[in-house]
Amino acid sequence: MTEVRAKNLPAEERRNVTVEAVIDLAGMMNPGDITTAAIAKHMHLTQGALFRHFPNKEAIWQAVMQWVATHLMARIDKSAAGIKEPLAAMQAMFQAHVAFVADHPGAPRMLFGELQGAAMTPAKRLAQALMAQYAARLTDLILSAKIRGELPADLDVEAATVLFIGTIQGLVMQALISGDMGRMLTVAPRVFHIYRRGLETAAPNKPKG
């Protein structure tokens, strides 16, 4: 982006461009090391121009988390729209989530960073709300799959939900460590296949004694 273009953007678009700039930077460096000076430099702006649209850094981080939540949920909801079979919808969500991360590698780094922080910031609350919303979507689909007979009636729904999210997080972490986001896209369908087979053949927990 050129400095001239940035200066001439409408206020709302400037805010969106700022959010995208932070996500871009998070894909290249530790989110905790991102300063407002670094954001302004990346956008070819002064810090003063940046703060005309955000009162402080915390407000920028809150806007970033809102962007991630809105765009990720929109991506996975669109992927599953119109798919009647719950497990097929879950597979579409799985692949869409991985594709979102491949497109925006800074997004999960920002999300993980907020969730790991000790302070309960507005950005962290948004990150927690995103995870809760995501888990609720999965729970509904898993329950529907049980009702339709796609999954065992005694399947542990909570554990299946946690495993779905954890599997994606594992793929994402490995991709971030290796720097090979493309491989994550090719491996994801095979990983989901193993996850699905695990659900379909899961044995109920039996009390000891």
URDABEL-V227041 format. One record per pair of residues at least 12 apart in sequence whose C-alpha atoms are under 8 Angstrom apart, sorted by the first residue. I is the first residue (numbers start at 0). J is the second residue. Records with the same first field share a line. If there is no record, write none. Layout:
I=J / J
//
This chain:
0=42 / 43
1=42 / 43
2=42 / 43 / 44
5=42 / 43 / 44
6=44
10=52
13=52
14=52 / 53
17=38 / 42 / 49 / 59
18=59 / 62 / 63 / 66
19=63
20=38 / 41 / 42
21=33 / 38 / 63
22=63 / 103 / 104 / 105 / 106 / 109
23=103 / 104 / 105
24=38 / 105
25=104 / 105 / 106 / 108 / 109
26=103 / 104 / 105 / 106 / 108
27=105
29=108
30=108 / 109 / 112
31=112
35=49 / 56
57=121 / 122
60=122
61=121 / 122 / 125
62=122
63=122
64=109 / 110 / 122 / 123 / 125 / 126
65=122 / 125
67=106
68=125 / 126 / 129
71=96 / 99
72=133
74=95 / 96 / 99
75=91 / 92 / 93 / 95 / 96
76=92
78=91 / 92 / 95
79=91 / 92
84=144
85=140 / 141 / 143 / 144
86=140 / 141 / 144 / 149 / 195
88=140
89=137 / 140
90=188 / 191
93=167 / 187 / 191
94=184 / 187 / 188
96=167
97=167 / 171 / 183 / 184 / 187
98=184
100=171
101=180 / 181 / 183 / 184
104=175 / 180
107=171
110=126
113=126
114=126 / 127
134=160 / 161 / 164
137=160
138=156 / 157 / 160
141=156 / 159 / 160
142=156
149=199
150=198 / 199
151=198 / 199 / 200 / 201
153=203
154=198 / 201 / 202 / 203
155=203
159=198
163=194
170=183 / 187
171=183
//
